[in-house]
């Protein structure tokens, strides 16, 4: 007799959602997690006396699966601080403040950005986010980089740089020349439209009180004794009637296995028999982006008294975007800014000594907020680039040409094995919302619903 009905590999939100739904339906389920904690790319940690969202953190109104689960788990949310002026540094290097969505750029640039936004909304409206390779213009869009597509669309360099910022550095965390225009359209479609991505007040609307890792922590509480931490899977043997899953400590068996890890980790497990060639090849064309999430705490949120929201953007600055990230329970006692350095700019500073890297980041923040940004009481860089079980952030994406070539295989089972994560979601792609949708859908399918 099998040890369990279903084994789930990975205690991120996808795996835990799958396991909880199966457990609630009366199935015998066990979750195996390589890390010593649950949550995957969600991690709320206290560093130097400051509670930080090391991983994902924001909740937007379109993320209805996440909002529903937050309510189910009895969690509270609060609005991101956004009162005051935002900051933009343009191609001319001049710092300007503004209100609303539109950057303070020349009228001609603003008109081009509006036109490009409408075109990306139009293309996204033609896409089923779960099946991007079926887009009517998929072949052409997948064979051209997003940077090249932008070059085709406009001669306005600042318009190209700003539109590219929203999807390249800010979302896929790769240079715009490293992914296809089809991938860019998918990023827009997965959020309900490109217009949502350019609206920081929408896409970064709310946070979870106590941290977003409360979601996987409370999911795990629904699985008492059924989540084993510190057990990386080394071998999955599906050559027999039951699947045998081996870790360094033990072996477990079940007729079904759900591998709920990022695509880049699937091939770190040994399989007997080997996975079909298309499954192995496909995942060699999916890769994480690279982003440093930097959280800098000050003795007070000084920018608020200066009439600033804390929101800042520039495709030309080292820190391409920054926000007020002060926790809900701090009030005015302390203030935290969160900023992001991604893709080739992250390559550049990751090779520097830590103190020099810190100085470069603080100097970039000072370009937005002034000299007071140079004097924090705490400074923290996210560890995802060096994390053994992630090695990148925020999520994985295909290289140019690979959506059309491999996309239809993404949701295929291999015998009794199911592969799923937020990286293969449609709506909510790369986000916790997508992880929940994938977990719910996987459980429903295994239950025959």
Secondary structure, DSSP 8 states (H G I E B T S, - for coil): --SEEEEEE--SHHHHHHHHHHHHTT--EEEE-SSSSS-TT--EEEETTEEEE-S--EE-TT-HHHHHHHHHTT--EEE----SEEEEE-TT--EEEE-SSS-S--HHHHHHHHHHHHHHHHHHHT--TT-GGGSTTHHHHHTSBHHHHHHHH-S-HHHHHHHHHHHIIIII-S-TTSSBHHHHHHHHHHTT-HHHHT-HHHHT-EEETT-TTHHHHHHHHTSTT-EE-S--EEEEE-SSSSEEEEESS-EEEEEEEEE-S-HHHHTTSEEES---HHHHHHHHTEEE--EEEEEEEESS-HHHHTTEEEEEE-TTSSS-EEEE---TTTTTS-EEEEEEEEHHHHHHHHTS-HHHHHHHHHHHHHHHH-GGGG--SEEEE--GGG-TTT-SSS-EEE-TTHHHHHGGGTT--BTTEEE--GGG-STTTTSHHHHHHHHHHHHHHHTT-
